[in-house]
Amino acid sequence: QNTGEINGRGFELEAVYDAGSDVSISGNYSLQRSVEDDSDNDVANAPQHQAYVRAEWKPAPGWSANAQANWVGDRERDVADSRPAIDDYTTVDANIRFMPVNSPWEFVISALNLFDADAREPSPRLFPNRTPLIAGLALTPNDLPLAERSFFAEASYRFD
C-alpha cells in the first residue's frame, strides 16, 4: 500500500526550428521539483533537470544525418542513502541513413554514447543490514550503468 504524499511542480519547454528544407533542430528542457510532504525532502532519484537537443541534415535525396544530446541533472539520493551524490550525465548519439531513391533498401550506421560518458541511473539504497531496499532485487552498489560507446550497422529490405 502506498504511504505518504508527494507534491511536485515543474514545467517543460519544447521547440522546433526548420532552418531550411534540409536542416532542422529540435529540443526540449524540463524542470521539476518533487517533495515528500511528510519530510519536506526531495523525492529520491528523480532528475530536477533534463534537456534534449537534436539536429538533422538531409544533404541529398535519400541521405540524412542526425545527432542528438541528452542531459540529465540534479538527482538527489534518498536521505537515508549514505552513498555519494549521483553524477549528472550527457550522452550524444549520431547516425547516418541512406535510402536509395525508388529502392526497397535502407542502410544505417549509428554511434550511441559517442563520447563514452559514464552515465548511470540510481540503484536502490541498502538498509543497514545490507539488504536491498526492494526485496529480491539484485543490487548494484555503484548505480546502474547505461550502455558504453557502441556502434551499429543496419541494412533492411522492405517487401511490398
VOFIPA-696422 format. One record per atom (N, C-alpha, C): x, y, z; residue number from 1; residue in one letter. Coordinates in pm, 1 decimal, m for minus. Example, Ala and Ser with C-alpha at 12.3 -4.5 7.8 and 13.67 -1.06 7.14 Angstrom:
! VOFIPA-696422
ATOM          x          y          z   num   residu
ATOM     1319.0     m569.0      780.0     1        A
ATOM     1230.0     m450.0      780.0     1        A
ATOM     1320.0     m330.0      780.0     1        A
ATOM     1285.0     m225.0      708.0     2        S
ATOM     1367.0     m106.0      714.0     2        S
ATOM     1290.0        3.0      787.0     2        S
***
This chain:
! VOFIPA-696422
ATOM          x          y          z   num   residu
ATOM       84.6     m117.5        0.0     1        Q
ATOM        0.0        0.0        0.0     1        Q
ATOM       88.9      123.5        0.0     1        Q
ATOM       54.6      219.9      m79.9     2        N
ATOM      131.3      343.6      m86.4     2        N
ATOM      111.4      424.4       41.4     2        N
ATOM      217.2      489.1       83.9     3        T
ATOM      208.3      576.3      200.5     3        T
ATOM      268.5      710.5      165.0     3        T
ATOM      227.8      813.2      238.2     4        G
ATOM      283.1      945.8      215.0     4        G
ATOM      229.8     1009.5       89.0     4        G
ATOM      262.7     1135.6       73.2     5        E
ATOM      220.7     1210.0      m44.3     5        E
ATOM      337.9     1289.1      m99.0     5        E
ATOM      332.5     1313.7     m228.0     6        I
ATOM      436.7     1389.1     m297.1     6        I
ATOM      372.2     1510.2     m362.4     6        I
ATOM      437.5     1623.2     m349.0     7        N
ATOM      391.4     1745.7     m412.4     7        N
ATOM      497.2     1785.4     m514.4     7        N
ATOM      459.3     1795.0     m640.7     8        G
ATOM      555.6     1827.3     m745.7     8        G
ATOM      514.0     1947.5     m827.6     8        G
ATOM      614.3     2021.4     m869.5     9        R
ATOM      592.3     2136.4     m957.3     9        R
ATOM      701.8     2135.8    m1063.0     9        R
ATOM      669.3     2192.9    m1178.0    10        G
ATOM      770.4     2200.0    m1282.3    10        G
ATOM      711.6     2250.5    m1412.2    10        G
ATOM      794.4     2246.4    m1516.4    11        F
ATOM      747.7     2284.9    m1648.6    11        F
ATOM      835.7     2217.4    m1752.3    11        F
ATOM      785.5     2217.0    m1875.7    12        E
ATOM      862.0     2163.7    m1988.7    12        E
ATOM      846.8     2260.1    m2104.7    12        E
ATOM      955.1     2281.0    m2175.2    13        L
ATOM      957.8     2370.8    m2289.8    13        L
ATOM     1012.4     2292.8    m2408.9    13        L
ATOM      946.3     2304.5    m2522.0    14        E
ATOM      989.5     2233.0    m2642.1    14        E
ATOM      990.6     2329.1    m2759.4    14        E
ATOM     1088.3     2313.8    m2847.5    15        A
ATOM     1097.2     2400.0    m2964.8    15        A
ATOM     1145.7     2320.2    m3085.0    15        A
ATOM     1100.7     2362.5    m3202.5    16        V
ATOM     1144.8     2303.8    m3329.2    16        V
ATOM     1177.0     2419.5    m3422.5    16        V
ATOM     1291.8     2411.8    m3489.2    17        Y
ATOM     1332.3     2514.9    m3582.9    17        Y
ATOM     1371.6     2448.9    m3714.2    17        Y
ATOM     1300.5     2483.3    m3820.5    18        D
ATOM     1335.7     2436.0    m3954.0    18        D
ATOM     1421.2     2543.3    m4018.5    18        D
ATOM     1550.4     2516.5    m4031.5    19        A
ATOM     1645.2     2614.7    m4084.5    19        A
ATOM     1648.9     2612.7    m4236.5    19        A
ATOM     1560.8     2539.5    m4296.8    20        G
ATOM     1555.3     2526.8    m4441.5    20        G
ATOM     1497.8     2391.1    m4473.6    20        G
ATOM     1491.8     2358.5    m4600.5    21        S
ATOM     1432.0     2230.9    m4638.2    21        S
ATOM     1519.1     2112.2    m4601.1    21        S
ATOM     1647.0     2136.9    m4568.9    22        D
ATOM     1736.6     2024.5    m4541.7    22        D
ATOM     1795.4     2022.1    m4401.3    22        D
ATOM     1761.6     2118.3    m4314.3    23        V
ATOM     1816.1     2121.9    m4178.2    23        V
ATOM     1704.7     2152.4    m4078.7    23        V
ATOM     1698.7     2074.4    m3972.1    24        S
ATOM     1603.9     2104.8    m3865.0    24        S
ATOM     1671.2     2079.7    m3730.6    24        S
ATOM     1629.2     2157.5    m3632.1    25        I
ATOM     1681.3     2146.5    m3496.1    25        I
ATOM     1561.5     2142.7    m3402.3    25        I
ATOM     1563.7     2051.0    m3308.6    26        S
ATOM     1455.7     2043.2    m3210.9    26        S
ATOM     1515.2     2014.8    m3074.3    26        S
ATOM     1439.0     2046.5    m2973.2    27        G
ATOM     1487.8     2018.7    m2839.4    27        G
ATOM     1382.0     2044.1    m2735.2    27        G
ATOM     1411.9     1999.2    m2614.0    28        N
ATOM     1321.9     2026.2    m2503.1    28        N
ATOM     1401.6     2034.7    m2373.7    28        N
ATOM     1341.2     2099.7    m2277.1    29        Y
ATOM     1400.9     2114.2    m2143.9    29        Y
ATOM     1288.7     2098.6    m2042.6    29        Y
ATOM     1315.8     2025.4    m1936.2    30        S
ATOM     1216.8     2014.4    m1829.7    30        S
ATOM     1283.4     2039.7    m1695.4    30        S
ATOM     1206.1     2100.1    m1609.4    31        L
ATOM     1248.2     2131.5    m1473.2    31        L
ATOM     1138.8     2081.1    m1381.1    31        L
ATOM     1177.7     2007.8    m1277.9    32        Q
ATOM     1078.7     1962.7    m1181.7    32        Q
ATOM     1136.8     1963.7    m1042.0    32        Q
ATOM     1052.2     1984.6     m946.6    33        R
ATOM     1089.8     1970.2     m806.4    33        R
ATOM      975.1     1898.8     m739.1    33        R
ATOM     1002.4     1777.8     m693.3    34        S
ATOM      903.4     1697.5     m623.8    34        S
ATOM      950.9     1677.0     m481.2    34        S
ATOM      860.5     1699.6     m386.0    35        V
ATOM      894.2     1695.5     m243.8    35        V
ATOM      797.7     1602.0     m171.5    35        V
ATOM      852.9     1521.7      m80.4    36        E
ATOM      769.2     1437.1        4.1    36        E
ATOM      706.9     1525.7      111.8    36        E
ATOM      574.1     1527.7      116.9    37        D
ATOM      504.4     1618.3      209.2    37        D
ATOM      538.1     1593.0      356.3    37        D
ATOM      553.8     1465.6      394.2    38        D
ATOM      575.4     1436.9      535.9    38        D
ATOM      714.9     1474.5      585.0    38        D
ATOM      815.2     1477.3      496.4    39        S
ATOM      952.6     1506.1      539.3    39        S
ATOM     1008.8     1635.1      480.1    39        S
ATOM      943.4     1689.4      379.0    40        D
ATOM      991.0     1806.4      305.6    40        D
ATOM     1124.5     1781.0      234.8    40        D
ATOM     1155.6     1653.2      207.3    41        N
ATOM     1276.7     1615.6      133.8    41        N
ATOM     1243.0     1597.6      m13.7    41        N
ATOM     1343.9     1623.8      m99.4    42        D
ATOM     1326.4     1596.9     m241.6    42        D
ATOM     1299.7     1448.3     m262.2    42        D
ATOM     1216.9     1416.9     m362.0    43        V
ATOM     1190.8     1278.0     m396.0    43        V
ATOM     1320.5     1218.7     m449.6    43        V
ATOM     1357.8     1104.2     m398.4    44        A
ATOM     1484.9     1041.2     m435.4    44        A
ATOM     1487.2     1000.5     m582.6    44        A
ATOM     1602.9     1022.9     m646.5    45        N
ATOM     1637.7      972.2     m778.9    45        N
ATOM     1566.0     1038.2     m895.6    45        N
ATOM     1478.1     1132.2     m872.7    46        A
ATOM     1408.2     1199.8     m981.9    46        A
ATOM     1493.0     1317.1    m1029.9    46        A
ATOM     1525.0     1322.8    m1159.7    47        P
ATOM     1605.5     1435.0    m1208.5    47        P
ATOM     1528.7     1566.0    m1199.4    47        P
ATOM     1595.5     1669.1    m1151.2    48        Q
ATOM     1531.6     1800.3    m1145.6    48        Q
ATOM     1544.1     1872.8    m1279.5    48        Q
ATOM     1644.5     1835.9    m1358.9    49        H
ATOM     1665.9     1897.3    m1490.4    49        H
ATOM     1688.1     1788.1    m1594.3    49        H
ATOM     1629.5     1807.9    m1711.7    50        Q
ATOM     1656.9     1722.8    m1826.8    50        Q
ATOM     1652.0     1810.9    m1950.8    50        Q
ATOM     1747.0     1787.6    m2041.3    51        A
ATOM     1748.7     1862.2    m2167.0    51        A
ATOM     1784.4     1767.0    m2280.7    51        A
ATOM     1726.7     1792.7    m2396.1    52        Y
ATOM     1748.1     1709.7    m2514.6    52        Y
ATOM     1752.0     1802.5    m2634.8    52        Y
ATOM     1850.5     1780.2    m2722.8    53        V
ATOM     1857.1     1857.5    m2847.0    53        V
ATOM     1893.0     1762.1    m2960.7    53        V
ATOM     1833.6     1787.5    m3077.1    54        R
ATOM     1857.0     1701.5    m3194.1    54        R
ATOM     1868.7     1789.4    m3317.6    54        R
ATOM     1967.1     1759.1    m3400.2    55        A
ATOM     1984.7     1828.5    m3527.9    55        A
ATOM     1982.1     1724.9    m3639.2    55        A
ATOM     1911.8     1756.2    m3746.4    56        E
ATOM     1903.9     1664.7    m3860.6    56        E
ATOM     1935.6     1741.3    m3987.9    56        E
ATOM     2010.9     1674.4    m4074.1    57        W
ATOM     2053.5     1733.6    m4200.5    57        W
ATOM     2026.4     1634.0    m4311.9    57        W
ATOM     1967.1     1681.9    m4420.7    58        K
ATOM     1939.8     1599.8    m4539.4    58        K
ATOM     2017.2     1660.5    m4656.4    58        K
ATOM     2143.6     1618.8    m4674.0    59        P
ATOM     2229.2     1682.6    m4774.0    59        P
ATOM     2194.1     1650.7    m4918.7    59        P
ATOM     2128.8     1536.5    m4942.2    60        A
ATOM     2095.9     1495.2    m5078.4    60        A
ATOM     1978.8     1398.6    m5072.3    60        A
ATOM     1907.1     1379.1    m5182.5    61        P
ATOM     1795.5     1284.7    m5180.9    61        P
ATOM     1840.8     1145.8    m5132.9    61        P
ATOM     1767.1     1091.2    m5037.8    62        G
ATOM     1796.5      958.6    m4984.8    62        G
ATOM     1893.8      958.3    m4868.0    62        G
ATOM     1960.2     1069.3    m4841.9    63        W
ATOM     2060.2     1075.6    m4734.3    63        W
ATOM     2009.3     1161.3    m4618.2    63        W
ATOM     2039.9     1118.3    m4495.8    64        S
ATOM     2014.6     1203.1    m4379.1    64        S
ATOM     2117.0     1170.0    m4271.3    64        S
ATOM     2147.9     1270.1    m4192.5    65        A
ATOM     2239.8     1253.2    m4079.5    65        A
ATOM     2180.0     1328.1    m3961.6    65        A
ATOM     2193.7     1271.2    m3842.9    66        N
ATOM     2144.8     1343.0    m3726.4    66        N
ATOM     2234.6     1316.0    m3606.5    66        N
ATOM     2227.2     1407.0    m3513.4    67        A
ATOM     2297.9     1393.9    m3386.5    67        A
ATOM     2203.7     1442.8    m3277.9    67        A
ATOM     2211.8     1379.6    m3162.7    68        Q
ATOM     2127.7     1420.4    m3051.3    68        Q
ATOM     2206.0     1410.6    m2921.9    68        Q
ATOM     2174.6     1500.8    m2830.0    69        A
ATOM     2238.3     1501.2    m2698.1    69        A
ATOM     2128.8     1500.3    m2592.7    69        A
ATOM     2152.5     1425.5    m2485.8    70        N
ATOM     2057.8     1415.5    m2375.9    70        N
ATOM     2133.2     1440.9    m2245.3    70        N
ATOM     2086.2     1537.8    m2167.1    71        W
ATOM     2149.1     1571.4    m2039.2    71        W
ATOM     2049.7     1545.8    m1926.9    71        W
ATOM     2095.5     1478.7    m1820.8    72        V
ATOM     2014.8     1452.2    m1702.3    72        V
ATOM     2092.1     1506.2    m1583.5    72        V
ATOM     2025.8     1589.9    m1502.8    73        G
ATOM     2098.7     1652.9    m1393.3    73        G
ATOM     2020.4     1668.1    m1264.7    73        G
ATOM     2097.0     1682.3    m1158.1    74        D
ATOM     2046.0     1711.2    m1023.9    74        D
ATOM     1947.0     1606.9     m972.9    74        D
ATOM     1999.1     1487.4     m947.9    75        R
ATOM     1918.0     1381.7     m887.1    75        R
ATOM     1964.2     1363.2     m742.7    75        R
ATOM     1874.2     1378.9     m650.0    76        E
ATOM     1905.1     1361.1     m508.1    76        E
ATOM     1884.6     1215.7     m469.2    76        E
ATOM     1970.5     1167.1     m382.5    77        R
ATOM     1950.4     1032.9     m328.3    77        R
ATOM     1852.3     1040.5     m211.3    77        R
ATOM     1801.3      924.8     m171.9    78        D
ATOM     1719.4      915.2      m52.0    78        D
ATOM     1801.1      967.8       65.9    78        D
ATOM     1739.4     1040.4      157.5    79        V
ATOM     1813.0     1099.9      269.4    79        V
ATOM     1883.0      994.9      354.7    79        V
ATOM     1834.2      871.4      355.5    80        A
ATOM     1896.9      765.1      434.1    80        A
ATOM     2007.5      693.2      356.5    80        A
ATOM     2029.4      730.7      231.6    81        D
ATOM     2131.9      666.9      147.1    81        D
ATOM     2261.9      744.6      164.9    81        D
ATOM     2363.6      679.8      220.0    82        S
ATOM     2489.3      748.8      252.1    82        S
ATOM     2589.8      750.2      136.7    82        S
ATOM     2554.2      693.0       22.7    83        R
ATOM     2646.3      694.2      m91.0    83        R
ATOM     2665.2      836.6     m141.7    83        R
ATOM     2778.0      863.8     m208.7    84        P
ATOM     2798.8      997.8     m266.5    84        P
ATOM     2687.6     1031.5     m365.7    84        P
ATOM     2670.3     1159.2     m389.4    85        A
ATOM     2568.2     1204.9     m484.9    85        A
ATOM     2592.2     1141.9     m621.8    85        A
ATOM     2484.1     1116.7     m692.9    86        I
ATOM     2496.7     1059.5     m826.9    86        I
ATOM     2529.2     1171.6     m925.5    86        I
ATOM     2620.9     1143.4    m1016.2    87        D
ATOM     2666.2     1244.7    m1111.9    87        D
ATOM     2561.7     1270.8    m1219.4    87        D
ATOM     2562.0     1393.6    m1269.7    88        D
ATOM     2485.5     1427.9    m1388.8    88        D
ATOM     2552.2     1357.3    m1506.9    88        D
ATOM     2481.2     1345.2    m1617.8    89        Y
ATOM     2545.3     1289.4    m1736.5    89        Y
ATOM     2487.7     1350.1    m1863.2    89        Y
ATOM     2569.3     1344.3    m1967.6    90        T
ATOM     2528.4     1384.3    m2101.5    90        T
ATOM     2570.5     1274.5    m2197.5    90        T
ATOM     2478.5     1226.9    m2278.0    91        T
ATOM     2512.5     1130.2    m2382.1    91        T
ATOM     2485.4     1193.7    m2518.2    91        T
ATOM     2564.0     1152.6    m2616.9    92        V
ATOM     2549.6     1202.0    m2754.1    92        V
ATOM     2541.0     1081.3    m2846.4    92        V
ATOM     2439.9     1080.1    m2932.0    93        D
ATOM     2420.3      973.9    m3030.7    93        D
ATOM     2419.7     1037.3    m3169.8    93        D
ATOM     2457.7      959.1    m3270.7    94        A
ATOM     2456.9     1010.3    m3407.9    94        A
ATOM     2430.4      895.3    m3504.2    94        A
ATOM     2370.8      927.2    m3618.9    95        N
ATOM     2357.8      824.2    m3721.2    95        N
ATOM     2351.4      886.4    m3860.3    95        N
ATOM     2386.5      803.3    m3956.0    96        I
ATOM     2379.2      838.7    m4097.9    96        I
ATOM     2289.5      734.4    m4163.3    96        I
ATOM     2192.8      781.8    m4241.1    97        R
ATOM     2094.8      692.7    m4304.1    97        R
ATOM     2097.3      715.3    m4455.3    97        R
ATOM     2093.6      603.8    m4530.6    98        F
ATOM     2085.6      611.5    m4676.1    98        F
ATOM     1970.0      525.2    m4722.9    98        F
ATOM     1874.9      588.9    m4791.4    99        M
ATOM     1760.4      519.4    m4850.1    99        M
ATOM     1761.1      552.1    m4999.0    99        M
ATOM     1821.1      466.1    m5079.9   100        P
ATOM     1826.8      496.1    m5223.2   100        P
ATOM     1687.3      522.8    m5280.0   100        P
ATOM     1679.4      623.1    m5366.2   101        V
ATOM     1552.9      661.6    m5427.2   101        V
ATOM     1498.0      544.4    m5508.5   101        V
ATOM     1368.5      517.5    m5494.7   102        N
ATOM     1299.8      408.1    m5566.3   102        N
ATOM     1361.3      272.0    m5538.5   102        N
ATOM     1406.2      251.0    m5417.0   103        S
ATOM     1465.0      123.0    m5378.4   103        S
ATOM     1403.3       76.7    m5246.5   103        S
ATOM     1387.3      m53.5    m5227.8   104        P
ATOM     1334.6     m103.9    m5101.2   104        P
ATOM     1442.4     m114.2    m4991.8   104        P
ATOM     1564.3      m78.4    m5022.5   105        W
ATOM     1674.9      m91.8    m4926.3   105        W
ATOM     1688.7       33.8    m4838.7   105        W
ATOM     1739.6       11.9    m4718.4   106        E
ATOM     1774.4      120.6    m4627.0   106        E
ATOM     1899.5       78.2    m4550.6   106        E
ATOM     1994.5      171.0    m4535.1   107        F
ATOM     2119.9      144.0    m4465.5   107        F
ATOM     2141.2      250.1    m4357.6   107        F
ATOM     2182.6      205.9    m4240.2   108        V
ATOM     2203.8      298.6    m4128.9   108        V
ATOM     2332.2      261.9    m4055.9   108        V
ATOM     2409.6      363.8    m4022.4   109        I
ATOM     2526.3      348.4    m3935.0   109        I
ATOM     2501.2      438.4    m3814.4   109        I
ATOM     2511.3      381.8    m3693.9   110        S
ATOM     2480.7      456.8    m3571.9   110        S
ATOM     2594.0      448.7    m3471.4   110        S
ATOM     2609.9      554.7    m3395.7   111        A
ATOM     2702.7      558.7    m3281.9   111        A
ATOM     2621.7      605.2    m3161.4   111        A
ATOM     2619.1      524.2    m3057.0   112        L
ATOM     2547.5      558.5    m2934.9   112        L
ATOM     2647.1      588.9    m2824.8   112        L
ATOM     2616.1      687.0    m2742.4   113        N
ATOM     2706.5      733.2    m2636.8   113        N
ATOM     2844.8      757.7    m2697.8   113        N
ATOM     2845.9      836.7    m2801.3   114        L
ATOM     2964.0      860.6    m2885.2   114        L
ATOM     3089.3      898.1    m2806.8   114        L
ATOM     3075.8      977.2    m2699.6   115        F
ATOM     3192.4     1020.8    m2622.8   115        F
ATOM     3215.9      934.7    m2498.3   115        F
ATOM     3148.9      819.1    m2493.6   116        D
ATOM     3166.8      718.9    m2388.0   116        D
ATOM     3149.2      777.8    m2247.7   116        D
ATOM     3042.4      853.4    m2228.2   117        A
ATOM     3012.8      912.1    m2096.5   117        A
ATOM     2984.9      801.9    m1994.8   117        A
ATOM     3028.6      822.9    m1873.1   118        D
ATOM     2998.4      730.0    m1763.5   118        D
ATOM     2859.4      766.9    m1711.3   118        D
ATOM     2757.3      721.1    m1781.8   119        A
ATOM     2618.8      755.3    m1750.0   119        A
ATOM     2559.9      646.1    m1661.7   119        A
ATOM     2500.9      687.4    m1550.1   120        R
ATOM     2443.8      591.6    m1455.1   120        R
ATOM     2309.3      640.0    m1404.2   120        R
ATOM     2222.9      542.8    m1378.1   121        E
ATOM     2095.1      568.7    m1312.9   121        E
ATOM     2104.6      515.8    m1170.2   121        E
ATOM     2035.8      580.0    m1076.2   122        P
ATOM     2046.6      538.8     m936.3   122        P
ATOM     1996.4      396.5     m913.4   122        P
ATOM     2068.9      322.7     m830.5   123        S
ATOM     2022.2      190.8     m787.5   123        S
ATOM     1961.7      206.1     m648.6   123        S
ATOM     1881.2      109.1     m606.2   124        P
ATOM     1821.5      118.2     m472.9   124        P
ATOM     1928.9      123.5     m364.7   124        P
ATOM     1897.9      194.6     m256.4   125        R
ATOM     1992.1      203.8     m145.1   125        R
ATOM     1987.7       76.1      m63.0   125        R
ATOM     2088.6       57.7       20.3   126        L
ATOM     2093.0      m56.4      110.9   126        L
ATOM     2042.4      m15.6      248.2   126        L
ATOM     1969.5     m104.2      313.2   127        F
ATOM     1937.2      m84.9      454.2   127        F
ATOM     2062.1     m116.7      535.1   127        F
ATOM     2067.7      m79.1      664.4   128        P
ATOM     2187.0     m106.2      745.3   128        P
ATOM     2228.5     m253.4      748.1   128        P
ATOM     2134.2     m346.7      733.4   129        N
ATOM     2171.9     m489.3      733.1   129        N
ATOM     2215.7     m537.6      595.8   129        N
ATOM     2238.1     m443.2      501.0   130        R
ATOM     2290.7     m469.4      366.5   130        R
ATOM     2192.7     m542.4      275.7   130        R
ATOM     2063.8     m537.1      303.2   131        T
ATOM     1965.3     m597.2      213.7   131        T
ATOM     1912.7     m489.3      120.6   131        T
ATOM     1874.1     m526.5        0.1   132        P
ATOM     1823.5     m425.6      m92.6   132        P
ATOM     1695.7     m361.0      m41.5   132        P
ATOM     1672.9     m237.9      m83.8   133        L
ATOM     1552.3     m165.9      m48.4   133        L
ATOM     1428.9     m240.8      m98.7   133        L
ATOM     1439.4     m301.6     m214.9   134        I
ATOM     1328.6     m376.9     m272.5   134        I
ATOM     1364.5     m524.9     m264.4   134        I
ATOM     1284.5     m601.6     m194.8   135        A
ATOM     1314.2     m743.5     m173.0   135        A
ATOM     1331.1     m816.9     m305.1   135        A
ATOM     1434.3     m898.0     m313.3   136        G
ATOM     1458.7     m981.1     m430.5   136        G
ATOM     1527.4     m910.5     m545.1   136        G
ATOM     1555.8     m781.4     m532.3   137        L
ATOM     1619.7     m706.4     m640.5   137        L
ATOM     1770.7     m715.8     m626.6   137        L
ATOM     1837.5     m756.8     m732.1   138        A
ATOM     1983.6     m760.0     m729.0   138        A
ATOM     2034.0     m616.7     m721.5   138        A
ATOM     2121.3     m589.3     m629.3   139        L
ATOM     2167.3     m452.9     m605.4   139        L
ATOM     2299.9     m426.2     m674.7   139        L
ATOM     2310.3     m311.5     m736.2   140        T
ATOM     2435.4     m263.4     m792.4   140        T
ATOM     2477.9     m145.6     m705.8   140        T
ATOM     2576.1     m164.4     m615.7   141        P
ATOM     2608.9      m58.7     m519.9   141        P
ATOM     2658.1       69.7     m584.6   141        P
ATOM     2714.0       64.0     m704.9   142        N
ATOM     2764.5      184.1     m771.2   142        N
ATOM     2669.8      233.7     m878.7   142        N
ATOM     2543.4      208.0     m861.3   143        D
ATOM     2438.5      250.4     m952.7   143        D
ATOM     2436.5      168.4    m1081.3   143        D
ATOM     2336.0      190.6    m1161.7   144        L
ATOM     2311.3      109.1    m1280.3   144        L
ATOM     2373.9      176.0    m1402.0   144        L
ATOM     2480.2      116.6    m1456.9   145        P
ATOM     2547.1      180.9    m1571.3   145        P
ATOM     2462.2      171.0    m1697.9   145        P
ATOM     2458.7      279.8    m1772.3   146        L
ATOM     2395.8      277.8    m1903.8   146        L
ATOM     2500.1      228.7    m2004.1   146        L
ATOM     2457.9      201.8    m2123.4   147        A
ATOM     2546.9      143.0    m2224.6   147        A
ATOM     2667.4      232.7    m2252.7   147        A
ATOM     2781.4      167.9    m2271.2   148        E
ATOM     2902.9      238.9    m2310.8   148        E
ATOM     2893.1      272.7    m2459.3   148        E
ATOM     2997.9      336.1    m2511.3   149        R
ATOM     3001.7      369.4    m2654.3   149        R
ATOM     2978.3      241.9    m2735.4   149        R
ATOM     2892.9      252.5    m2835.8   150        S
ATOM     2867.2      137.3    m2921.7   150        S
ATOM     2834.6      184.6    m3063.0   150        S
ATOM     2865.3       99.2    m3157.8   151        F
ATOM     2843.5      128.5    m3299.3   151        F
ATOM     2757.8       18.9    m3360.6   151        F
ATOM     2669.9       58.0    m3451.8   152        F
ATOM     2581.5      m37.8    m3516.7   152        F
ATOM     2575.4       m8.6    m3665.5   152        F
ATOM     2559.1     m114.5    m3743.4   153        A
ATOM     2532.6     m101.5    m3886.1   153        A
ATOM     2408.2     m185.4    m3913.8   153        A
ATOM     2321.1     m130.5    m3998.1   154        E
ATOM     2194.9     m196.7    m4023.8   154        E
ATOM     2162.5     m188.2    m4171.7   154        E
ATOM     2112.7     m296.6    m4226.0   155        A
ATOM     2062.0     m297.7    m4361.7   155        A
ATOM     1923.7     m360.9    m4355.9   155        A
ATOM     1827.4     m297.6    m4421.1   156        S
ATOM     1693.1     m354.9    m4421.1   156        S
ATOM     1634.6     m347.9    m4562.2   156        S
ATOM     1546.3     m442.0    m4586.9   157        Y
ATOM     1479.4     m452.2    m4716.3   157        Y
ATOM     1329.0     m454.9    m4693.5   157        Y
ATOM     1255.1     m367.4    m4760.7   158        R
ATOM     1109.5     m358.7    m4747.6   158        R
ATOM     1043.6     m442.4    m4858.0   158        R
ATOM      959.2     m535.3    m4816.2   159        F
ATOM      880.4     m614.0    m4911.1   159        F
ATOM      745.9     m544.6    m4930.2   159        F
ATOM      710.5     m516.3    m5052.8   160        D
ATOM      579.4     m452.2    m5078.9   160        D
ATOM      482.3     m549.8    m5137.1   160        D
***
